[in-house]
Amino acid sequence: MSLSKGVANGGMAQFQETMRQQLESSMHDELEKLLDTTTGAEREVSKKDFEGFKNLFHRFLQVKGPSVEWIKIQRPPEDSIQPYDKIAARGLPDNVANSLNKLVVVKLNGGLGTSMGCKGPKSLISVRNENTFLDLTVQQIEHLNKTYNTDVPLVLMNSFNTDEDTKKILQKYTHHRVKIHTFNQSRYPRINKESLLPVSTNLRMTGQNAEGWYPPGHGDIYASFYNSGLLDQLIEQGKEYIFVSNIDNLGATVDLHILHHLVSQPNGKRCEFVMEVTDKTRADVKGGTLIQYEGKLRLLEIAQVPKAHVDEFKSVSKFKIFNTNNLWISLPAIKRLQEQNAMDMEIIVNPKTLDGGQNVIQLETAVGAAIKCFDNALGINVPRSRFLPVKTTSDLLLVMSNLYSLDAGSLNMSPKREFPTTPHVKLGSSFTKVQEYLIRFESIPDMLELDHLTVSGDVTFGKNVSLKGTVIIIANHGDRIDIPAGSMLENKIVSGNLRILDH
């Protein structure tokens, strides 16, 4: 009985392998057809992109279930996640400039502002005193270069969605003391969920065809940075580390203590990868965490967690930290791993529905997932202030308020706030788009003593409003609430209908 079962299983495995090979062959044929729709430089760039895509697609077809076995997950060893205070306690050397001259700042700039109702790159949204995310980044690096007489360059990883608009705006920084470079993320074909073949018929980015392409997540940074030639160029200039972060994380400034820790290690013990993590709160339950797995430090994302263990993953008591996506990575190590084809990142399968209703999948990777490929990788548990992402208008309200002061492009929590934590702000759907949000505030309220704010429905705020403690404002459907100028709301629930009429 067991023999025939074994033969049946063997036959099944062979059948699956044949199917995989056929799918891969069909995909290769389709990619060749797509390449034949263009010539010259565009063809060469697409050819390089497609090599990366083929590799990802091959691995996608091989995957047989979850990429982690839950039983093998261990807590990271004590010394693999260092408290920031311990690293800062070492102090700084006299020659900070020497360390800074080995650094490159890289911002992930592939995203659009669509979730906040804006067209174009997210980095060009104004966040504070008419300054955009990009303005603040340039100001921070320029301040470093002027203060220490250094040459820290800024590199933007754009996507085909953001490249053109970003390059136009870069002209305004020509007289700033920052060299700015850009390179483009790869462009991968979206795959029809049923046939597992590309939905595009040519390489153009026009009409319906434009929907057939996507930038494959920030894990693509290693290959596209290497392919662009910029990686080699920076290594030749004596650069050793990149500090990578999302451009919408306003807390991700260059930290001199972490940089000093990296460059002061003896060469054989050099840490090639640092991931900044911070303590998890109930708002961060979906964030990736660091685990020990098969003897290596590894990033565990919610997408890799078997369904039966998702609640455990979200537990603040078991997994106490999460990844801020502020990463410090050795440039020579990236070059070595790319050349050895040894970058191994878990595949994230992202299902999407196109405007016409067609179901597609995108194969993506995350930059932090490569931590297991680098030598002497380390987590550093940093203060929460280094994680200040602006994903929604609720986040925007916090960074525009008097909770923060702006100093040389960096936002610092006001010393007048008694608790270092940020208030929990939840603005309703009437505030989702930046334009609508701005119309609803005559001026940004005083929030120094605010703990929690929930606003729902058609609500507007007059000038000089002050919010303290827990404030909940709910205008029911068809009602409108105007908070009068100069109001002070402390631990209040406001609901119903409140119209302020000008006399």
C-alpha positions as CSV (number, residue, x, y, z in Angstrom):
1,M,0.0,0.0,0.0
2,S,2.7,2.4,1.0
3,L,4.7,1.6,-2.2
4,S,1.8,2.6,-4.5
5,K,1.3,5.7,-2.3
6,G,4.9,6.6,-2.8
7,V,4.7,6.1,-6.6
8,A,1.5,8.3,-6.6
9,N,3.3,11.0,-4.6
10,G,6.4,10.8,-6.9
11,G,4.1,11.0,-9.9
12,M,2.4,14.1,-8.4
13,A,5.7,15.8,-7.7
14,Q,6.9,15.1,-11.2
15,F,3.6,16.5,-12.6
16,Q,4.0,19.7,-10.5
17,E,7.6,20.1,-11.6
18,T,6.6,19.7,-15.3
19,M,3.8,22.4,-14.8
20,R,6.4,24.7,-13.1
21,Q,8.8,24.3,-16.0
22,Q,6.0,25.0,-18.5
23,L,4.9,28.2,-16.7
24,E,8.5,29.4,-16.4
25,S,9.0,28.7,-20.1
26,S,5.8,30.6,-21.1
27,M,6.8,33.5,-18.9
28,H,10.2,33.7,-20.6
29,D,8.6,33.7,-24.0
30,E,6.2,36.5,-23.0
31,L,9.0,38.6,-21.6
32,E,10.9,38.2,-24.8
33,K,7.9,39.4,-26.8
34,L,7.6,42.5,-24.5
35,L,11.3,43.3,-25.1
36,D,10.7,43.1,-28.8
37,T,8.2,46.0,-28.5
38,T,11.1,48.5,-27.9
39,T,14.8,49.1,-28.9
40,G,17.9,50.8,-27.7
41,A,18.5,52.0,-24.1
42,E,14.9,51.2,-23.0
43,R,15.3,47.6,-24.1
44,E,18.6,47.3,-22.2
45,V,17.1,48.7,-19.0
46,S,14.1,46.4,-19.3
47,K,16.3,43.4,-20.0
48,K,18.1,44.0,-16.7
49,D,14.9,44.5,-14.9
50,F,13.5,41.3,-16.4
51,E,16.5,39.2,-15.2
52,G,15.6,40.2,-11.6
53,F,11.9,39.5,-12.3
54,K,12.7,36.0,-13.7
55,N,14.6,35.1,-10.6
56,L,11.7,36.3,-8.4
57,F,9.2,34.4,-10.5
58,H,11.3,31.2,-10.4
59,R,11.4,31.4,-6.6
60,F,7.7,32.2,-6.4
61,L,6.9,29.0,-8.4
62,Q,9.2,26.9,-6.0
63,V,7.6,28.1,-2.7
64,K,5.7,25.3,-0.9
65,G,4.0,27.0,2.0
66,P,5.0,29.4,4.7
67,S,8.6,30.6,4.6
68,V,9.0,30.1,8.3
69,E,8.3,27.1,10.6
70,W,6.7,28.6,13.6
71,I,8.3,26.0,15.9
72,K,11.8,27.1,14.9
73,I,11.3,30.7,15.8
74,Q,13.5,31.8,18.8
75,R,14.0,35.1,20.6
76,P,17.0,37.0,19.4
77,P,20.1,36.5,21.7
78,E,20.5,39.3,24.3
79,D,23.5,41.0,22.5
80,S,21.9,40.9,19.0
81,I,19.6,43.9,19.9
82,Q,21.4,46.6,21.7
83,P,19.7,49.5,23.6
84,Y,20.4,52.8,22.0
85,D,21.6,54.3,25.3
86,K,24.4,51.8,25.5
87,I,25.6,52.9,22.0
88,A,25.2,56.6,22.7
89,A,27.1,56.2,26.1
90,R,30.3,55.6,24.2
91,G,30.3,59.3,23.2
92,L,31.5,60.8,19.9
93,P,35.1,61.0,18.7
94,D,36.8,64.4,18.0
95,N,36.8,63.6,14.2
96,V,33.1,63.1,13.6
97,A,33.8,64.4,10.0
98,N,35.8,61.2,9.2
99,S,32.8,59.0,10.0
100,L,30.4,61.3,8.1
101,N,32.6,61.3,5.0
102,K,32.0,57.5,4.8
103,L,28.3,57.9,4.8
104,V,25.6,58.2,2.1
105,V,22.0,59.0,2.9
106,V,19.5,57.0,0.8
107,K,15.7,57.9,0.8
108,L,13.1,55.5,-0.5
109,N,11.2,57.8,-2.9
110,G,9.1,55.5,-5.0
111,G,5.7,56.3,-3.5
112,L,2.9,58.5,-4.7
113,G,0.7,60.7,-2.4
114,T,-2.5,59.0,-3.6
115,S,-3.5,57.7,-0.1
116,M,-3.7,61.4,1.0
117,G,-5.5,62.5,-2.2
118,C,-2.4,64.1,-3.8
119,K,-1.0,63.6,-7.3
120,G,2.7,63.0,-7.9
121,P,5.5,61.9,-5.6
122,K,4.6,61.8,-1.9
123,S,7.9,63.5,-1.1
124,L,6.6,66.7,-2.6
125,I,3.7,67.1,-0.2
126,S,4.1,70.1,2.2
127,V,4.4,68.9,5.8
128,R,5.6,71.9,7.8
129,N,5.9,75.6,7.2
130,E,5.5,75.0,3.4
131,N,8.5,72.6,3.5
132,T,8.0,69.2,1.7
133,F,9.5,65.9,2.9
134,L,12.3,66.4,0.3
135,D,13.0,70.0,1.5
136,L,13.4,68.8,5.1
137,T,15.7,66.0,4.0
138,V,17.9,68.4,2.1
139,Q,18.0,70.8,5.0
140,Q,19.1,68.1,7.4
141,I,22.0,66.9,5.3
142,E,23.1,70.4,4.3
143,H,23.2,71.3,8.1
144,L,25.5,68.3,8.7
145,N,27.7,69.2,5.8
146,K,28.0,72.8,6.9
147,T,28.5,72.0,10.6
148,Y,31.2,69.4,10.1
149,N,32.6,70.5,6.8
150,T,31.8,67.2,5.2
151,D,30.4,65.8,1.9
152,V,27.4,63.5,2.7
153,P,25.5,63.0,-0.5
154,L,21.8,62.3,-0.8
155,V,20.6,59.4,-3.0
156,L,16.9,59.1,-4.0
157,M,15.6,55.7,-5.1
158,N,12.8,56.8,-7.4
159,S,10.2,54.6,-9.2
160,F,8.9,55.1,-12.7
161,N,5.9,56.8,-10.9
162,T,8.0,59.5,-9.2
163,D,11.2,59.9,-11.3
164,E,10.2,62.6,-13.7
165,D,8.5,64.9,-11.2
166,T,11.3,64.5,-8.7
167,K,14.0,65.3,-11.2
168,K,12.2,68.5,-12.2
169,I,12.1,69.7,-8.6
170,L,15.8,68.9,-7.9
171,Q,16.9,71.9,-9.8
172,K,15.8,74.1,-6.9
173,Y,18.6,72.6,-4.7
174,T,21.5,73.3,-7.1
175,H,22.9,75.9,-4.7
176,H,22.5,73.8,-1.5
177,R,25.5,72.1,-0.1
178,V,24.3,68.6,-0.9
179,K,25.2,66.4,-3.9
180,I,22.0,64.7,-5.0
181,H,22.0,61.5,-7.0
182,T,19.0,59.4,-8.2
183,F,18.5,55.9,-9.5
184,N,15.4,54.1,-10.5
185,Q,13.8,51.1,-9.0
186,S,13.1,48.2,-11.4
187,R,9.9,48.0,-13.4
188,Y,8.2,44.6,-13.2
189,P,5.2,43.2,-15.0
190,R,2.0,42.5,-13.1
191,I,0.9,38.9,-13.5
192,N,-2.6,37.7,-14.3
193,K,-3.8,35.8,-11.2
194,E,-5.3,33.0,-13.4
195,S,-2.8,32.5,-16.2
196,L,0.3,33.6,-14.3
197,L,1.4,35.6,-17.4
198,P,2.0,39.3,-17.8
199,V,-1.0,41.5,-18.4
200,S,0.9,44.0,-20.5
201,T,1.2,43.7,-24.3
202,N,4.1,46.2,-24.7
203,L,6.6,48.2,-22.7
204,R,4.8,51.5,-23.1
205,M,3.4,53.3,-20.0
206,T,0.3,54.7,-21.7
207,G,-3.4,53.9,-21.6
208,Q,-4.5,50.7,-20.1
209,N,-1.0,49.3,-20.5
210,A,0.3,51.5,-17.7
211,E,-1.6,49.4,-15.2
212,G,0.4,46.4,-16.2
213,W,3.6,47.6,-14.4
214,Y,4.7,48.1,-10.8
215,P,7.8,48.9,-8.8
216,P,8.6,45.7,-6.8
217,G,8.9,47.0,-3.2
218,H,11.9,48.5,-1.5
219,G,13.8,45.1,-1.4
220,D,14.7,46.0,-5.0
221,I,17.1,48.6,-3.7
222,Y,20.1,46.2,-3.8
223,A,19.8,45.1,-7.4
224,S,18.8,48.4,-8.9
225,F,21.4,50.4,-6.9
226,Y,24.1,47.9,-8.1
227,N,22.8,47.9,-11.7
228,S,22.7,51.7,-11.9
229,G,26.5,51.9,-11.5
230,L,26.0,54.4,-8.6
231,L,27.0,51.8,-6.0
232,D,30.5,51.3,-7.5
233,Q,30.9,55.1,-8.0
234,L,30.2,55.7,-4.3
235,I,32.6,52.9,-3.1
236,E,35.3,54.5,-5.3
237,Q,34.8,57.8,-3.5
238,G,35.5,56.1,-0.2
239,K,31.9,55.7,1.0
240,E,31.3,52.7,3.3
241,Y,27.8,52.8,4.6
242,I,24.3,53.9,3.5
243,F,21.6,55.0,5.9
244,V,18.4,54.0,4.3
245,S,14.9,55.1,5.3
246,N,11.4,56.0,4.0
247,I,11.2,59.6,2.9
248,D,8.0,60.0,4.8
249,N,9.6,59.0,8.2
250,L,10.4,62.5,9.6
251,G,12.2,60.9,12.6
252,A,14.8,59.2,10.4
253,T,17.7,61.7,10.7
254,V,21.4,60.8,10.6
255,D,22.4,59.6,14.0
256,L,26.0,60.2,14.8
257,H,26.2,57.7,17.6
258,I,25.0,54.8,15.4
259,L,27.4,55.9,12.7
260,H,30.3,56.0,15.1
261,H,29.5,52.6,16.4
262,L,29.6,51.2,12.9
263,V,32.8,52.7,11.7
264,S,34.7,52.2,15.0
265,Q,34.4,48.4,14.9
266,P,37.6,46.4,14.0
267,N,37.4,45.4,10.3
268,G,37.0,41.7,10.8
269,K,34.1,42.4,13.2
270,R,32.5,45.1,11.2
271,C,28.7,45.1,11.4
272,E,27.4,45.0,7.9
273,F,23.7,45.7,8.7
274,V,22.0,47.6,11.5
275,M,18.2,47.6,11.8
276,E,16.7,50.3,14.0
277,V,13.8,48.8,16.0
278,T,11.6,50.4,18.6
279,D,9.2,49.3,21.3
280,K,5.9,48.1,19.9
281,T,2.7,49.7,21.0
282,R,-0.8,48.6,20.2
283,A,-0.7,50.8,17.2
284,D,2.2,48.9,15.7
285,V,1.0,45.3,15.9
286,K,1.4,44.8,12.1
287,G,5.0,45.9,12.0
288,G,7.8,43.4,11.2
289,T,9.9,42.1,14.1
290,L,13.3,40.6,14.6
291,I,13.7,36.9,15.4
292,Q,16.5,34.3,15.6
293,Y,15.9,31.6,13.0
294,E,18.3,28.8,12.1
295,G,21.2,30.7,13.8
296,K,20.6,34.0,12.0
297,L,18.9,37.3,12.9
298,R,15.9,37.5,10.6
299,L,13.0,39.9,9.9
300,L,9.6,38.3,10.4
301,E,6.7,40.1,8.6
302,I,3.0,39.6,9.2
303,A,2.6,38.2,5.7
304,Q,4.9,35.3,6.6
305,V,3.0,34.3,9.7
306,P,0.8,31.2,9.5
307,K,-2.9,32.2,10.1
308,A,-3.1,30.2,13.3
309,H,-0.3,32.4,14.9
310,V,-1.3,35.9,13.7
311,D,-2.7,36.9,17.2
312,E,0.5,35.7,18.8
313,F,2.6,37.7,16.3
314,K,0.5,40.8,17.2
315,S,1.0,40.3,20.9
316,V,3.0,43.2,22.5
317,S,4.3,40.8,25.2
318,K,5.8,38.2,23.0
319,F,7.2,40.3,20.2
320,K,8.2,43.5,21.9
321,I,9.8,45.5,19.1
322,F,9.2,46.3,15.4
323,N,11.3,47.4,12.4
324,T,11.3,51.2,11.8
325,N,12.8,50.6,8.3
326,N,15.7,52.9,9.3
327,L,18.7,50.7,8.1
328,W,22.5,51.2,8.0
329,I,24.1,48.9,5.4
330,S,27.7,48.3,4.3
331,L,28.2,49.3,0.6
332,P,31.0,46.7,0.0
333,A,28.8,44.0,1.5
334,I,25.9,44.9,-0.9
335,K,28.4,44.7,-3.8
336,R,29.7,41.3,-2.6
337,L,26.2,39.8,-2.1
338,Q,25.0,41.1,-5.5
339,E,28.0,39.6,-7.3
340,Q,27.6,36.3,-5.5
341,N,23.8,36.3,-6.3
342,A,23.4,35.7,-2.5
343,M,20.7,38.2,-1.7
344,D,17.9,36.1,-0.3
345,M,14.6,37.9,0.6
346,E,11.3,36.3,1.2
347,I,8.7,37.0,-1.6
348,I,5.7,39.1,-0.7
349,V,2.7,38.2,-2.9
350,N,0.6,41.3,-3.2
351,P,-2.8,40.8,-4.8
352,K,-4.4,43.8,-6.6
353,T,-7.5,44.4,-8.7
354,L,-7.0,46.6,-11.8
355,D,-9.6,49.3,-12.8
356,G,-11.2,47.0,-15.3
357,G,-11.7,44.4,-12.5
358,Q,-8.9,42.1,-13.5
359,N,-7.2,40.3,-10.6
360,V,-3.4,40.4,-10.7
361,I,-0.5,39.7,-8.4
362,Q,2.7,41.6,-7.7
363,L,5.8,39.9,-6.5
364,E,7.7,42.1,-4.0
365,T,10.5,42.0,-1.5
366,A,11.3,44.1,1.6
367,V,14.7,45.8,2.1
368,G,15.0,44.6,5.7
369,A,14.4,41.0,4.8
370,A,18.0,40.8,3.6
371,I,19.3,41.2,7.1
372,K,20.0,37.4,7.3
373,C,22.5,37.6,4.4
374,F,24.8,40.1,6.1
375,D,27.6,39.4,8.6
376,N,27.4,40.6,12.2
377,A,23.9,42.1,11.7
378,L,22.6,44.0,14.7
379,G,19.3,45.5,15.9
380,I,19.5,48.8,17.8
381,N,16.4,49.6,20.0
382,V,16.1,53.4,19.3
383,P,13.8,55.9,20.9
384,R,10.3,56.2,19.4
385,S,11.1,59.7,18.2
386,R,13.1,58.1,15.4
387,F,9.9,56.7,14.0
388,L,7.6,59.5,12.9
389,P,6.0,58.4,9.6
390,V,3.4,60.5,7.9
391,K,1.1,58.1,6.1
392,T,-2.2,59.9,6.7
393,T,-3.6,63.3,7.5
394,S,-3.9,62.2,11.2
395,D,-0.1,61.9,11.2
396,L,0.2,65.2,9.3
397,L,-1.8,67.0,12.0
398,L,0.7,65.8,14.6
399,V,3.8,67.0,12.7
400,M,2.2,70.4,11.8
401,S,1.2,71.1,15.4
402,N,3.1,72.8,18.3
403,L,4.1,69.3,19.6
404,Y,7.1,69.8,17.4
405,S,9.6,72.5,16.6
406,L,11.6,72.6,13.4
407,D,15.4,72.9,13.6
408,A,17.6,72.6,10.5
409,G,15.1,70.3,8.9
410,S,14.6,68.1,11.9
411,L,11.4,67.9,14.0
412,N,12.0,67.8,17.8
413,M,9.3,67.1,20.4
414,S,8.5,70.3,22.3
415,P,10.1,70.4,25.8
416,K,6.8,71.8,27.0
417,R,5.1,68.4,26.5
418,E,5.1,66.5,29.8
419,F,5.1,63.0,28.2
420,P,7.5,62.0,25.4
421,T,4.7,60.0,23.7
422,T,2.7,61.4,20.8
423,P,-1.1,61.7,21.2
424,H,-3.3,59.1,19.4
425,V,-5.1,61.0,16.6
426,K,-7.8,59.6,14.4
427,L,-9.4,61.8,11.8
428,G,-12.5,60.6,9.9
429,S,-13.0,60.2,6.2
430,S,-13.9,63.9,5.7
431,F,-10.2,64.6,6.4
432,T,-8.6,61.9,4.3
433,K,-7.5,64.2,1.4
434,V,-4.9,66.9,2.2
435,Q,-6.9,69.6,0.4
436,E,-10.1,68.9,2.5
437,Y,-8.0,68.5,5.7
438,L,-6.4,72.0,5.2
439,I,-9.8,73.6,4.6
440,R,-11.1,72.2,7.9
441,F,-8.5,73.9,10.1
442,E,-8.3,77.7,10.2
443,S,-5.2,77.1,12.2
444,I,-3.7,73.9,13.7
445,P,-4.9,73.5,17.3
446,D,-2.7,73.6,20.4
447,M,-2.0,69.9,21.2
448,L,0.7,70.1,23.8
449,E,-1.6,68.5,26.5
450,L,-3.6,66.2,24.2
451,D,-3.7,62.4,24.8
452,H,-6.3,61.3,22.3
453,L,-8.4,62.9,19.6
454,T,-11.1,61.3,17.5
455,V,-13.0,63.4,14.9
456,S,-15.7,62.0,12.7
457,G,-18.1,63.6,10.2
458,D,-18.4,67.2,8.9
459,V,-16.3,69.1,11.5
460,T,-14.3,72.4,11.2
461,F,-11.9,74.1,13.6
462,G,-11.7,77.8,14.1
463,K,-8.5,79.7,14.9
464,N,-6.5,79.2,18.2
465,V,-8.4,76.1,19.4
466,S,-6.8,74.2,22.3
467,L,-7.3,70.5,22.8
468,K,-6.3,68.7,26.1
469,G,-6.7,65.2,27.5
470,T,-9.2,63.0,25.5
471,V,-11.4,64.9,23.0
472,I,-14.0,63.1,20.8
473,I,-16.0,65.1,18.2
474,I,-18.7,63.3,16.3
475,A,-21.0,65.0,13.7
476,N,-23.7,62.5,12.7
477,H,-24.6,62.2,9.0
478,G,-26.3,65.4,7.9
479,D,-25.0,67.4,10.9
480,R,-22.1,69.8,11.0
481,I,-20.0,70.9,14.0
482,D,-17.9,74.1,13.9
483,I,-15.5,74.4,16.8
484,P,-15.5,78.1,17.6
485,A,-12.2,80.1,17.4
486,G,-10.5,80.3,20.8
487,S,-12.3,77.2,22.2
488,M,-10.5,75.1,24.8
489,L,-11.8,71.5,24.8
490,E,-10.5,69.3,27.7
491,N,-11.7,65.7,28.2
492,K,-14.8,66.5,26.1
493,I,-17.2,64.6,23.9
494,V,-18.9,66.8,21.4
495,S,-21.7,65.5,19.2
496,G,-24.9,66.6,17.4
497,N,-25.0,69.8,15.4
498,L,-23.1,73.0,16.1
499,R,-23.0,75.8,13.5
500,I,-21.2,79.0,14.2
501,L,-22.8,81.8,12.1
502,D,-20.9,85.0,11.3
503,H,-22.8,88.1,12.5
